[in-house]
């Protein structure tokens, strides 16, 4: 009788372990699915901003022309600020979701870029600020233009953009 009870207890424990294993696996797969959808959403969120900042050097060059109005320069610097801000937040979310260091470096670069554009937006000499930084913005333009989507970003690109964004000056 004692052996029969022991067998049933062992069977019950095995059934509970199998059920728990199935439940844990289901939860893990569900979390992975949600994380994957979130990563895709963040990538889609950053697409337009990445494309627009991919021409930041050409845009800045156009804005430094003598016939460009101050209002256009002001609006364009604000637009570039918002795109840099979007990429700042997107890269932060991707860093948390993927634990990839390239997104941390890219986030810092975008933080520098948004700080530059907000200072340019608020500054009285916007064209002069853009002219002074035109070479750096064109180099950023080249690097950003090669990145089709934010999840195609490489560590080398992130490091290069961080170094370039550190070269932007206001005064």
Secondary structure, 3 states (H helix, E strand, C coil): CHHHHHHHHHHHHHHHHHHHHHHHHHHHHHHHHHHHHHHHHHHHHHHHHHHHHCCHHHHHHHHCCCCCCHHHHHHHHHHHHHHHHHHHHHHHHHHHHHCCHHHHHHHHHHHHHHHHHHHHHHCCCHHHHHHHCHHHHHHHHHHHHHCCCHHHCCHHHHHHHHHHHHCCCCC
